[in-house]
Amino acid sequence: MHLNEFIVHFIDVFNIYHLKFLQVQTLLALYICGICGIFKIQYKKLHMNRILTLLIVFFVLFSCDNVKKTTSEGSISEHKTEKSDTEEPTFGLVIHGGAGTILKKNMSDSLENAYKQKLEEAIRVGHEILKNGGTAMEAVTKTINIMEDSPLFNAGKGAVFTHEETNELDASVMDGATLNAGAVTGVTRIKNPIDLALEVMNNSPHVMLAGEGAEIFAQEKGFELVDPYYFYTENRFQSLQRVKQKESNSISSSSSSTFDPYIKDSKFGTVGCAALDKNGNLAAGTSTGGMTNKRWNRIGDAPIIGAGTYANNATCAVSSTGWGEYFIRAMVAHDISAMMEYKGVSLKEAAKEVIQEKVPNLGGNGGIVAIDKDGNVTMEFNTAGMYRAHMNAEGELVIGIYKD
Ligand code: ASP
């Protein structure tokens, strides 16, 4: 068999994937080697041996280099194609409407349905925004707006009353991409405090504005101020009267201050949302009327970045609800993120430790909702119930009120 025929036959037989890259170069190299071999016989004196060796080394190196380049480029583009073909960017959001002693036996069917419907309406608004490529922050604020406008929740329209029979509202937002944040506290004429918190974040050099100053800022930014009477709801007002009555009967102020005639038991009703958008950005927001019968311009955790609200693209986005004093002391929202960042634990584990161990060990109660950078969601609470819902990229909806 002629040398060339042998080579072609060899390549045909061992036609292994990466040998294909060698074919052209190898054939060429061996052709030249063959020619040189002939010359070698005829012109031994010209040191053809050395030239022959050099040629072989050169062609082998050239072939290897080509193989390396081709395979690595191949694997990158393969990876890219795989990603764009099969992996749609994930997104999702999770909300709460407050945690507390929410028991089935104290809830009428119609009230339970009203809560579920409002939770679903709110989360669908945010989900639609995310599905259409909107930002996590937009989803958070628009979802919270729905709950702020409902008298069912202790935020916006349904805000609880202070001891002085006024309504003082708090809210905060945080953007996980920039770690920028905005908050307002003690506002009395802002219909949707979460929008003002966003305005503080986006269009002021500050993070938190309080009371009258926050409202002057709001006016300057074109916000329409509502009459404080907008926040009057008979149920919340009666709730305050009952609490005051109990207080004067010297019943423990800590439990009486959360009494709610809606369910004939104490509860909190703050609202919050945490979201992940298609660009991998996280955001969180929380809005509240605080605690019934609060005085002295008391401020809870809801407007405190790190306690009531926290978001960081490296970890998760969290919104809290519960007994604010304890949530501030435990720095609940940031603690969950920090545990993930520094300890490397999952969102679920971090939330569990903070809500089931740290907060109750201090004497507090409540819960959180959170979503991590991969779209994992957790809704952890140590109370009898928490109004909650979450929805993922596939549109699967989960709504809960009581402990499962
Ligand atoms: N955390 C809120 C506060 O202490 C109350 C709530 O969650 O409903 O102001």
Residues whose N, C-alpha, C, O or C-beta is under 5 A from the ligand:
A	BS01	LIG	G98 F268 G269 T270 T288 G290 M291 G300 D301 A302 S320 T321 G322 W323 G324 E325
